[in-house]
Amino acid sequence: MVTLQLRQLGVPPGHRVLFHDVSWQEFEAILEELGEKRTSRLAYINGTLEIRVPLPEHEKAKVIIGDLVKALLLSID
């Protein structure tokens, strides 16, 4: 078995990587190692871990939508 550090994995924007037979404990350890300030998105279901890196244009839209929601919530006060 070959073991790599997560930091050695490079996923280009707009792509994804799937890992099979991942335990929930391994998934939680990966989340902890990567931390909150990551550009990748992780999903886990039935032992399969998906690591996806969104395209930059998707991230811009996310920020704009978030700012709009914040402005709406502030206007309610």
PDB file with one MODEL, atoms N, CA, C and O in Angstrom:
MODEL        1
ATOM      1  N   MET A   1       0.843  -1.180   0.000  1.00  0.00           N
ATOM      2  CA  MET A   1       0.000   0.000   0.000  1.00  0.00           C
ATOM      3  C   MET A   1       0.886   1.239   0.000  1.00  0.00           C
ATOM      4  O   MET A   1       1.873   1.308   0.732  1.00  0.00           O
ATOM      5  N   VAL A   2       0.530   2.202  -0.814  1.00  0.00           N
ATOM      6  CA  VAL A   2       1.246   3.466  -0.902  1.00  0.00           C
ATOM      7  C   VAL A   2       0.479   4.504  -0.096  1.00  0.00           C
ATOM      8  O   VAL A   2      -0.744   4.599  -0.208  1.00  0.00           O
ATOM      9  N   THR A   3       1.182   5.278   0.709  1.00  0.00           N
ATOM     10  CA  THR A   3       0.556   6.328   1.498  1.00  0.00           C
ATOM     11  C   THR A   3       1.085   7.673   1.041  1.00  0.00           C
ATOM     12  O   THR A   3       2.296   7.876   0.951  1.00  0.00           O
ATOM     13  N   LEU A   4       0.170   8.596   0.753  1.00  0.00           N
ATOM     14  CA  LEU A   4       0.533   9.942   0.348  1.00  0.00           C
ATOM     15  C   LEU A   4      -0.077  10.940   1.327  1.00  0.00           C
ATOM     16  O   LEU A   4      -1.101  10.662   1.952  1.00  0.00           O
ATOM     17  N   GLN A   5       0.550  12.086   1.453  1.00  0.00           N
ATOM     18  CA  GLN A   5      -0.011  13.173   2.235  1.00  0.00           C
ATOM     19  C   GLN A   5      -1.085  13.869   1.395  1.00  0.00           C
ATOM     20  O   GLN A   5      -0.950  13.975   0.176  1.00  0.00           O
ATOM     21  N   LEU A   6      -2.132  14.333   2.036  1.00  0.00           N
ATOM     22  CA  LEU A   6      -3.190  15.032   1.300  1.00  0.00           C
ATOM     23  C   LEU A   6      -2.657  16.256   0.581  1.00  0.00           C
ATOM     24  O   LEU A   6      -3.155  16.612  -0.488  1.00  0.00           O
ATOM     25  N   ARG A   7      -1.660  16.900   1.147  1.00  0.00           N
ATOM     26  CA  ARG A   7      -1.091  18.102   0.536  1.00  0.00           C
ATOM     27  C   ARG A   7      -0.375  17.781  -0.784  1.00  0.00           C
ATOM     28  O   ARG A   7      -0.091  18.687  -1.566  1.00  0.00           O
ATOM     29  N   GLN A   8      -0.084  16.506  -1.033  1.00  0.00           N
ATOM     30  CA  GLN A   8       0.561  16.102  -2.278  1.00  0.00           C
ATOM     31  C   GLN A   8      -0.436  15.978  -3.427  1.00  0.00           C
ATOM     32  O   GLN A   8      -0.046  15.899  -4.591  1.00  0.00           O
ATOM     33  N   LEU A   9      -1.707  15.964  -3.094  1.00  0.00           N
ATOM     34  CA  LEU A   9      -2.762  15.785  -4.092  1.00  0.00           C
ATOM     35  C   LEU A   9      -3.112  17.129  -4.713  1.00  0.00           C
ATOM     36  O   LEU A   9      -3.454  18.074  -4.002  1.00  0.00           O
ATOM     37  N   GLY A  10      -3.029  17.217  -6.011  1.00  0.00           N
ATOM     38  CA  GLY A  10      -3.405  18.437  -6.720  1.00  0.00           C
ATOM     39  C   GLY A  10      -4.573  18.152  -7.646  1.00  0.00           C
ATOM     40  O   GLY A  10      -4.479  17.312  -8.541  1.00  0.00           O
ATOM     41  N   VAL A  11      -5.672  18.855  -7.426  1.00  0.00           N
ATOM     42  CA  VAL A  11      -6.856  18.690  -8.266  1.00  0.00           C
ATOM     43  C   VAL A  11      -7.084  20.016  -8.979  1.00  0.00           C
ATOM     44  O   VAL A  11      -7.318  21.033  -8.327  1.00  0.00           O
ATOM     45  N   PRO A  12      -7.020  20.019 -10.311  1.00  0.00           N
ATOM     46  CA  PRO A  12      -7.228  21.274 -11.045  1.00  0.00           C
ATOM     47  C   PRO A  12      -8.665  21.782 -10.895  1.00  0.00           C
ATOM     48  O   PRO A  12      -9.588  20.983 -10.738  1.00  0.00           O
ATOM     49  N   PRO A  13      -8.861  23.108 -10.941  1.00  0.00           N
ATOM     50  CA  PRO A  13     -10.215  23.654 -10.871  1.00  0.00           C
ATOM     51  C   PRO A  13     -11.125  23.038 -11.936  1.00  0.00           C
ATOM     52  O   PRO A  13     -10.732  22.858 -13.089  1.00  0.00           O
ATOM     53  N   GLY A  14     -12.339  22.724 -11.518  1.00  0.00           N
ATOM     54  CA  GLY A  14     -13.314  22.126 -12.427  1.00  0.00           C
ATOM     55  C   GLY A  14     -13.241  20.611 -12.485  1.00  0.00           C
ATOM     56  O   GLY A  14     -13.978  19.995 -13.254  1.00  0.00           O
ATOM     57  N   HIS A  15     -12.375  19.993 -11.696  1.00  0.00           N
ATOM     58  CA  HIS A  15     -12.218  18.540 -11.702  1.00  0.00           C
ATOM     59  C   HIS A  15     -12.534  17.956 -10.333  1.00  0.00           C
ATOM     60  O   HIS A  15     -12.702  18.675  -9.347  1.00  0.00           O
ATOM     61  N   ARG A  16     -12.609  16.625 -10.303  1.00  0.00           N
ATOM     62  CA  ARG A  16     -12.863  15.923  -9.051  1.00  0.00           C
ATOM     63  C   ARG A  16     -12.054  14.646  -8.990  1.00  0.00           C
ATOM     64  O   ARG A  16     -11.603  14.121 -10.008  1.00  0.00           O
ATOM     65  N   VAL A  17     -11.881  14.157  -7.771  1.00  0.00           N
ATOM     66  CA  VAL A  17     -11.196  12.891  -7.523  1.00  0.00           C
ATOM     67  C   VAL A  17     -12.089  12.073  -6.601  1.00  0.00           C
ATOM     68  O   VAL A  17     -12.632  12.603  -5.633  1.00  0.00           O
ATOM     69  N   LEU A  18     -12.244  10.792  -6.892  1.00  0.00           N
ATOM     70  CA  LEU A  18     -13.034   9.890  -6.056  1.00  0.00           C
ATOM     71  C   LEU A  18     -12.125   8.898  -5.359  1.00  0.00           C
ATOM     72  O   LEU A  18     -11.202   8.356  -5.967  1.00  0.00           O
ATOM     73  N   PHE A  19     -12.389   8.660  -4.072  1.00  0.00           N
ATOM     74  CA  PHE A  19     -11.699   7.634  -3.295  1.00  0.00           C
ATOM     75  C   PHE A  19     -12.761   6.682  -2.762  1.00  0.00           C
ATOM     76  O   PHE A  19     -13.770   7.116  -2.207  1.00  0.00           O
ATOM     77  N   HIS A  20     -12.535   5.399  -2.931  1.00  0.00           N
ATOM     78  CA  HIS A  20     -13.491   4.388  -2.481  1.00  0.00           C
ATOM     79  C   HIS A  20     -12.975   3.709  -1.217  1.00  0.00           C
ATOM     80  O   HIS A  20     -11.780   3.748  -0.923  1.00  0.00           O
ATOM     81  N   ASP A  21     -13.886   3.088  -0.476  1.00  0.00           N
ATOM     82  CA  ASP A  21     -13.571   2.371   0.768  1.00  0.00           C
ATOM     83  C   ASP A  21     -12.923   3.283   1.804  1.00  0.00           C
ATOM     84  O   ASP A  21     -11.943   2.905   2.446  1.00  0.00           O
ATOM     85  N   VAL A  22     -13.466   4.469   1.962  1.00  0.00           N
ATOM     86  CA  VAL A  22     -12.995   5.420   2.970  1.00  0.00           C
ATOM     87  C   VAL A  22     -13.942   5.322   4.168  1.00  0.00           C
ATOM     88  O   VAL A  22     -15.160   5.407   4.007  1.00  0.00           O
ATOM     89  N   SER A  23     -13.389   5.145   5.357  1.00  0.00           N
ATOM     90  CA  SER A  23     -14.237   5.064   6.557  1.00  0.00           C
ATOM     91  C   SER A  23     -14.639   6.472   6.999  1.00  0.00           C
ATOM     92  O   SER A  23     -14.022   7.463   6.609  1.00  0.00           O
ATOM     93  N   TRP A  24     -15.685   6.533   7.819  1.00  0.00           N
ATOM     94  CA  TRP A  24     -16.138   7.823   8.336  1.00  0.00           C
ATOM     95  C   TRP A  24     -15.030   8.474   9.171  1.00  0.00           C
ATOM     96  O   TRP A  24     -14.844   9.690   9.116  1.00  0.00           O
ATOM     97  N   GLN A  25     -14.300   7.670   9.940  1.00  0.00           N
ATOM     98  CA  GLN A  25     -13.206   8.191  10.754  1.00  0.00           C
ATOM     99  C   GLN A  25     -12.109   8.785   9.874  1.00  0.00           C
ATOM    100  O   GLN A  25     -11.541   9.824  10.210  1.00  0.00           O
ATOM    101  N   GLU A  26     -11.810   8.141   8.758  1.00  0.00           N
ATOM    102  CA  GLU A  26     -10.819   8.683   7.825  1.00  0.00           C
ATOM    103  C   GLU A  26     -11.308   9.994   7.214  1.00  0.00           C
ATOM    104  O   GLU A  26     -10.537  10.941   7.055  1.00  0.00           O
ATOM    105  N   PHE A  27     -12.600  10.040   6.874  1.00  0.00           N
ATOM    106  CA  PHE A  27     -13.179  11.259   6.324  1.00  0.00           C
ATOM    107  C   PHE A  27     -13.061  12.415   7.314  1.00  0.00           C
ATOM    108  O   PHE A  27     -12.678  13.521   6.933  1.00  0.00           O
ATOM    109  N   GLU A  28     -13.389  12.165   8.586  1.00  0.00           N
ATOM    110  CA  GLU A  28     -13.283  13.201   9.602  1.00  0.00           C
ATOM    111  C   GLU A  28     -11.835  13.657   9.783  1.00  0.00           C
ATOM    112  O   GLU A  28     -11.582  14.845   9.984  1.00  0.00           O
ATOM    113  N   ALA A  29     -10.886  12.725   9.712  1.00  0.00           N
ATOM    114  CA  ALA A  29      -9.470  13.076   9.836  1.00  0.00           C
ATOM    115  C   ALA A  29      -9.022  13.935   8.653  1.00  0.00           C
ATOM    116  O   ALA A  29      -8.232  14.864   8.820  1.00  0.00           O
ATOM    117  N   ILE A  30      -9.522  13.626   7.470  1.00  0.00           N
ATOM    118  CA  ILE A  30      -9.192  14.415   6.270  1.00  0.00           C
ATOM    119  C   ILE A  30      -9.738  15.827   6.407  1.00  0.00           C
ATOM    120  O   ILE A  30      -9.041  16.795   6.102  1.00  0.00           O
ATOM    121  N   LEU A  31     -10.978  15.954   6.862  1.00  0.00           N
ATOM    122  CA  LEU A  31     -11.568  17.280   7.071  1.00  0.00           C
ATOM    123  C   LEU A  31     -10.739  18.093   8.058  1.00  0.00           C
ATOM    124  O   LEU A  31     -10.486  19.279   7.847  1.00  0.00           O
ATOM    125  N   GLU A  32     -10.324  17.444   9.128  1.00  0.00           N
ATOM    126  CA  GLU A  32      -9.520  18.144  10.141  1.00  0.00           C
ATOM    127  C   GLU A  32      -8.169  18.572   9.576  1.00  0.00           C
ATOM    128  O   GLU A  32      -7.708  19.687   9.820  1.00  0.00           O
ATOM    129  N   GLU A  33      -7.540  17.672   8.815  1.00  0.00           N
ATOM    130  CA  GLU A  33      -6.224  17.994   8.248  1.00  0.00           C
ATOM    131  C   GLU A  33      -6.300  19.138   7.244  1.00  0.00           C
ATOM    132  O   GLU A  33      -5.421  19.999   7.224  1.00  0.00           O
ATOM    133  N   LEU A  34      -7.335  19.158   6.415  1.00  0.00           N
ATOM    134  CA  LEU A  34      -7.462  20.202   5.403  1.00  0.00           C
ATOM    135  C   LEU A  34      -7.898  21.538   5.998  1.00  0.00           C
ATOM    136  O   LEU A  34      -7.570  22.595   5.458  1.00  0.00           O
ATOM    137  N   GLY A  35      -8.632  21.497   7.101  1.00  0.00           N
ATOM    138  CA  GLY A  35      -9.054  22.725   7.763  1.00  0.00           C
ATOM    139  C   GLY A  35     -10.227  23.402   7.076  1.00  0.00           C
ATOM    140  O   GLY A  35     -10.742  22.930   6.062  1.00  0.00           O
ATOM    141  N   GLU A  36     -10.632  24.521   7.657  1.00  0.00           N
ATOM    142  CA  GLU A  36     -11.799  25.254   7.158  1.00  0.00           C
ATOM    143  C   GLU A  36     -11.488  26.126   5.950  1.00  0.00           C
ATOM    144  O   GLU A  36     -12.373  26.371   5.130  1.00  0.00           O
ATOM    145  N   LYS A  37     -10.276  26.589   5.822  1.00  0.00           N
ATOM    146  CA  LYS A  37      -9.909  27.546   4.759  1.00  0.00           C
ATOM    147  C   LYS A  37      -9.364  26.810   3.535  1.00  0.00           C
ATOM    148  O   LYS A  37      -8.225  27.043   3.128  1.00  0.00           O
ATOM    149  N   ARG A  38     -10.153  25.944   2.961  1.00  0.00           N
ATOM    150  CA  ARG A  38      -9.717  25.186   1.786  1.00  0.00           C
ATOM    151  C   ARG A  38     -10.542  25.601   0.577  1.00  0.00           C
ATOM    152  O   ARG A  38     -11.683  26.045   0.710  1.00  0.00           O
ATOM    153  N   THR A  39      -9.959  25.455  -0.586  1.00  0.00           N
ATOM    154  CA  THR A  39     -10.692  25.780  -1.815  1.00  0.00           C
ATOM    155  C   THR A  39     -11.478  24.583  -2.329  1.00  0.00           C
ATOM    156  O   THR A  39     -12.403  24.744  -3.125  1.00  0.00           O
ATOM    157  N   SER A  40     -11.122  23.395  -1.887  1.00  0.00           N
ATOM    158  CA  SER A  40     -11.802  22.190  -2.365  1.00  0.00           C
ATOM    159  C   SER A  40     -13.092  21.953  -1.581  1.00  0.00           C
ATOM    160  O   SER A  40     -13.255  22.430  -0.458  1.00  0.00           O
ATOM    161  N   ARG A  41     -13.994  21.212  -2.200  1.00  0.00           N
ATOM    162  CA  ARG A  41     -15.251  20.800  -1.579  1.00  0.00           C
ATOM    163  C   ARG A  41     -15.198  19.287  -1.412  1.00  0.00           C
ATOM    164  O   ARG A  41     -14.790  18.570  -2.327  1.00  0.00           O
ATOM    165  N   LEU A  42     -15.609  18.806  -0.249  1.00  0.00           N
ATOM    166  CA  LEU A  42     -15.591  17.379   0.020  1.00  0.00           C
ATOM    167  C   LEU A  42     -16.999  16.863   0.239  1.00  0.00           C
ATOM    168  O   LEU A  42     -17.827  17.530   0.860  1.00  0.00           O
ATOM    169  N   ALA A  43     -17.264  15.676  -0.273  1.00  0.00           N
ATOM    170  CA  ALA A  43     -18.546  15.011  -0.064  1.00  0.00           C
ATOM    171  C   ALA A  43     -18.257  13.548   0.257  1.00  0.00           C
ATOM    172  O   ALA A  43     -17.326  12.953  -0.287  1.00  0.00           O
ATOM    173  N   TYR A  44     -19.069  12.976   1.150  1.00  0.00           N
ATOM    174  CA  TYR A  44     -18.874  11.588   1.568  1.00  0.00           C
ATOM    175  C   TYR A  44     -20.224  10.892   1.589  1.00  0.00           C
ATOM    176  O   TYR A  44     -21.188  11.398   2.163  1.00  0.00           O
ATOM    177  N   ILE A  45     -20.285   9.717   0.951  1.00  0.00           N
ATOM    178  CA  ILE A  45     -21.493   8.901   1.005  1.00  0.00           C
ATOM    179  C   ILE A  45     -21.114   7.432   0.802  1.00  0.00           C
ATOM    180  O   ILE A  45     -20.411   7.074  -0.142  1.00  0.00           O
ATOM    181  N   ASN A  46     -21.597   6.610   1.709  1.00  0.00           N
ATOM    182  CA  ASN A  46     -21.414   5.152   1.620  1.00  0.00           C
ATOM    183  C   ASN A  46     -19.977   4.737   1.324  1.00  0.00           C
ATOM    184  O   ASN A  46     -19.746   3.873   0.478  1.00  0.00           O
ATOM    185  N   GLY A  47     -19.015   5.337   2.007  1.00  0.00           N
ATOM    186  CA  GLY A  47     -17.619   4.935   1.847  1.00  0.00           C
ATOM    187  C   GLY A  47     -16.891   5.555   0.672  1.00  0.00           C
ATOM    188  O   GLY A  47     -15.723   5.245   0.437  1.00  0.00           O
ATOM    189  N   THR A  48     -17.559   6.426  -0.072  1.00  0.00           N
ATOM    190  CA  THR A  48     -16.905   7.092  -1.208  1.00  0.00           C
ATOM    191  C   THR A  48     -16.693   8.562  -0.869  1.00  0.00           C
ATOM    192  O   THR A  48     -17.626   9.269  -0.489  1.00  0.00           O
ATOM    193  N   LEU A  49     -15.465   8.999  -1.013  1.00  0.00           N
ATOM    194  CA  LEU A  49     -15.096  10.392  -0.770  1.00  0.00           C
ATOM    195  C   LEU A  49     -14.856  11.063  -2.112  1.00  0.00           C
ATOM    196  O   LEU A  49     -14.102  10.562  -2.946  1.00  0.00           O
ATOM    197  N   GLU A  50     -15.504  12.199  -2.309  1.00  0.00           N
ATOM    198  CA  GLU A  50     -15.308  12.992  -3.516  1.00  0.00           C
ATOM    199  C   GLU A  50     -14.655  14.299  -3.117  1.00  0.00           C
ATOM    200  O   GLU A  50     -15.138  14.995  -2.225  1.00  0.00           O
ATOM    201  N   ILE A  51     -13.554  14.634  -3.780  1.00  0.00           N
ATOM    202  CA  ILE A  51     -12.910  15.925  -3.607  1.00  0.00           C
ATOM    203  C   ILE A  51     -13.063  16.658  -4.923  1.00  0.00           C
ATOM    204  O   ILE A  51     -12.626  16.186  -5.972  1.00  0.00           O
ATOM    205  N   ARG A  52     -13.696  17.830  -4.849  1.00  0.00           N
ATOM    206  CA  ARG A  52     -13.989  18.615  -6.047  1.00  0.00           C
ATOM    207  C   ARG A  52     -13.449  20.022  -5.843  1.00  0.00           C
ATOM    208  O   ARG A  52     -13.551  20.592  -4.757  1.00  0.00           O
ATOM    209  N   VAL A  53     -12.872  20.570  -6.908  1.00  0.00           N
ATOM    210  CA  VAL A  53     -12.386  21.945  -6.870  1.00  0.00           C
ATOM    211  C   VAL A  53     -13.209  22.748  -7.875  1.00  0.00           C
ATOM    212  O   VAL A  53     -13.113  22.524  -9.081  1.00  0.00           O
ATOM    213  N   PRO A  54     -14.028  23.694  -7.368  1.00  0.00           N
ATOM    214  CA  PRO A  54     -14.873  24.463  -8.277  1.00  0.00           C
ATOM    215  C   PRO A  54     -14.061  25.416  -9.139  1.00  0.00           C
ATOM    216  O   PRO A  54     -12.943  25.794  -8.790  1.00  0.00           O
ATOM    217  N   LEU A  55     -14.636  25.792 -10.260  1.00  0.00           N
ATOM    218  CA  LEU A  55     -14.016  26.786 -11.130  1.00  0.00           C
ATOM    219  C   LEU A  55     -14.077  28.155 -10.465  1.00  0.00           C
ATOM    220  O   LEU A  55     -15.018  28.427  -9.720  1.00  0.00           O
ATOM    221  N   PRO A  56     -13.104  29.019 -10.713  1.00  0.00           N
ATOM    222  CA  PRO A  56     -13.088  30.346 -10.078  1.00  0.00           C
ATOM    223  C   PRO A  56     -14.371  31.148 -10.314  1.00  0.00           C
ATOM    224  O   PRO A  56     -14.812  31.876  -9.424  1.00  0.00           O
ATOM    225  N   GLU A  57     -14.976  31.024 -11.503  1.00  0.00           N
ATOM    226  CA  GLU A  57     -16.196  31.787 -11.757  1.00  0.00           C
ATOM    227  C   GLU A  57     -17.354  31.348 -10.861  1.00  0.00           C
ATOM    228  O   GLU A  57     -18.236  32.152 -10.561  1.00  0.00           O
ATOM    229  N   HIS A  58     -17.364  30.086 -10.430  1.00  0.00           N
ATOM    230  CA  HIS A  58     -18.389  29.628  -9.507  1.00  0.00           C
ATOM    231  C   HIS A  58     -18.181  30.238  -8.129  1.00  0.00           C
ATOM    232  O   HIS A  58     -19.143  30.566  -7.433  1.00  0.00           O
ATOM    233  N   GLU A  59     -16.938  30.384  -7.746  1.00  0.00           N
ATOM    234  CA  GLU A  59     -16.629  30.979  -6.454  1.00  0.00           C
ATOM    235  C   GLU A  59     -17.038  32.450  -6.415  1.00  0.00           C
ATOM    236  O   GLU A  59     -17.520  32.932  -5.390  1.00  0.00           O
ATOM    237  N   LYS A  60     -16.851  33.159  -7.514  1.00  0.00           N
ATOM    238  CA  LYS A  60     -17.251  34.570  -7.567  1.00  0.00           C
ATOM    239  C   LYS A  60     -18.760  34.698  -7.371  1.00  0.00           C
ATOM    240  O   LYS A  60     -19.225  35.558  -6.625  1.00  0.00           O
ATOM    241  N   ALA A  61     -19.514  33.841  -8.044  1.00  0.00           N
ATOM    242  CA  ALA A  61     -20.976  33.870  -7.906  1.00  0.00           C
ATOM    243  C   ALA A  61     -21.378  33.568  -6.468  1.00  0.00           C
ATOM    244  O   ALA A  61     -22.306  34.183  -5.943  1.00  0.00           O
ATOM    245  N   LYS A  62     -20.688  32.628  -5.827  1.00  0.00           N
ATOM    246  CA  LYS A  62     -20.992  32.285  -4.440  1.00  0.00           C
ATOM    247  C   LYS A  62     -20.807  33.494  -3.528  1.00  0.00           C
ATOM    248  O   LYS A  62     -21.637  33.745  -2.655  1.00  0.00           O
ATOM    249  N   VAL A  63     -19.731  34.237  -3.724  1.00  0.00           N
ATOM    250  CA  VAL A  63     -19.449  35.416  -2.907  1.00  0.00           C
ATOM    251  C   VAL A  63     -20.507  36.490  -3.137  1.00  0.00           C
ATOM    252  O   VAL A  63     -20.970  37.112  -2.180  1.00  0.00           O
ATOM    253  N   ILE A  64     -20.891  36.715  -4.379  1.00  0.00           N
ATOM    254  CA  ILE A  64     -21.909  37.722  -4.693  1.00  0.00           C
ATOM    255  C   ILE A  64     -23.241  37.358  -4.041  1.00  0.00           C
ATOM    256  O   ILE A  64     -23.891  38.208  -3.433  1.00  0.00           O
ATOM    257  N   ILE A  65     -23.641  36.109  -4.166  1.00  0.00           N
ATOM    258  CA  ILE A  65     -24.905  35.663  -3.560  1.00  0.00           C
ATOM    259  C   ILE A  65     -24.842  35.803  -2.043  1.00  0.00           C
ATOM    260  O   ILE A  65     -25.810  36.239  -1.420  1.00  0.00           O
ATOM    261  N   GLY A  66     -23.714  35.436  -1.448  1.00  0.00           N
ATOM    262  CA  GLY A  66     -23.544  35.587  -0.003  1.00  0.00           C
ATOM    263  C   GLY A  66     -23.659  37.029   0.435  1.00  0.00           C
ATOM    264  O   GLY A  66     -24.291  37.324   1.449  1.00  0.00           O
ATOM    265  N   ASP A  67     -23.050  37.935  -0.326  1.00  0.00           N
ATOM    266  CA  ASP A  67     -23.132  39.361  -0.003  1.00  0.00           C
ATOM    267  C   ASP A  67     -24.567  39.876  -0.119  1.00  0.00           C
ATOM    268  O   ASP A  67     -25.003  40.689   0.697  1.00  0.00           O
ATOM    269  N   LEU A  68     -25.301  39.407  -1.130  1.00  0.00           N
ATOM    270  CA  LEU A  68     -26.703  39.809  -1.282  1.00  0.00           C
ATOM    271  C   LEU A  68     -27.554  39.339  -0.101  1.00  0.00           C
ATOM    272  O   LEU A  68     -28.392  40.084   0.405  1.00  0.00           O
ATOM    273  N   VAL A  69     -27.333  38.114   0.327  1.00  0.00           N
ATOM    274  CA  VAL A  69     -28.079  37.587   1.470  1.00  0.00           C
ATOM    275  C   VAL A  69     -27.755  38.402   2.728  1.00  0.00           C
ATOM    276  O   VAL A  69     -28.658  38.733   3.497  1.00  0.00           O
ATOM    277  N   LYS A  70     -26.481  38.723   2.941  1.00  0.00           N
ATOM    278  CA  LYS A  70     -26.100  39.538   4.102  1.00  0.00           C
ATOM    279  C   LYS A  70     -26.787  40.897   4.051  1.00  0.00           C
ATOM    280  O   LYS A  70     -27.305  41.365   5.064  1.00  0.00           O
ATOM    281  N   ALA A  71     -26.797  41.535   2.886  1.00  0.00           N
ATOM    282  CA  ALA A  71     -27.424  42.854   2.739  1.00  0.00           C
ATOM    283  C   ALA A  71     -28.921  42.766   3.035  1.00  0.00           C
ATOM    284  O   ALA A  71     -29.476  43.643   3.697  1.00  0.00           O
ATOM    285  N   LEU A  72     -29.572  41.717   2.548  1.00  0.00           N
ATOM    286  CA  LEU A  72     -30.998  41.550   2.814  1.00  0.00           C
ATOM    287  C   LEU A  72     -31.257  41.361   4.301  1.00  0.00           C
ATOM    288  O   LEU A  72     -32.193  41.946   4.848  1.00  0.00           O
ATOM    289  N   LEU A  73     -30.445  40.560   4.952  1.00  0.00           N
ATOM    290  CA  LEU A  73     -30.630  40.326   6.380  1.00  0.00           C
ATOM    291  C   LEU A  73     -30.375  41.591   7.193  1.00  0.00           C
ATOM    292  O   LEU A  73     -31.058  41.828   8.189  1.00  0.00           O
ATOM    293  N   LEU A  74     -29.410  42.399   6.789  1.00  0.00           N
ATOM    294  CA  LEU A  74     -29.148  43.652   7.491  1.00  0.00           C
ATOM    295  C   LEU A  74     -30.273  44.653   7.294  1.00  0.00           C
ATOM    296  O   LEU A  74     -30.543  45.467   8.178  1.00  0.00           O
ATOM    297  N   SER A  75     -30.929  44.601   6.146  1.00  0.00           N
ATOM    298  CA  SER A  75     -32.019  45.541   5.880  1.00  0.00           C
ATOM    299  C   SER A  75     -33.281  45.206   6.683  1.00  0.00           C
ATOM    300  O   SER A  75     -34.153  46.059   6.846  1.00  0.00           O
ATOM    301  N   ILE A  76     -33.380  43.992   7.176  1.00  0.00           N
ATOM    302  CA  ILE A  76     -34.541  43.575   7.957  1.00  0.00           C
ATOM    303  C   ILE A  76     -34.539  44.239   9.328  1.00  0.00           C
ATOM    304  O   ILE A  76     -35.599  44.519   9.888  1.00  0.00           O
ATOM    305  N   ASP A  77     -33.356  44.491   9.865  1.00  0.00           N
ATOM    306  CA  ASP A  77     -33.253  45.117  11.202  1.00  0.00           C
ATOM    307  C   ASP A  77     -33.810  46.448  11.167  1.00  0.00           C
ATOM    308  O   ASP A  77     -33.820  47.141  12.185  1.00  0.00           O
TER     309      ASP A  77
ENDMDL
END
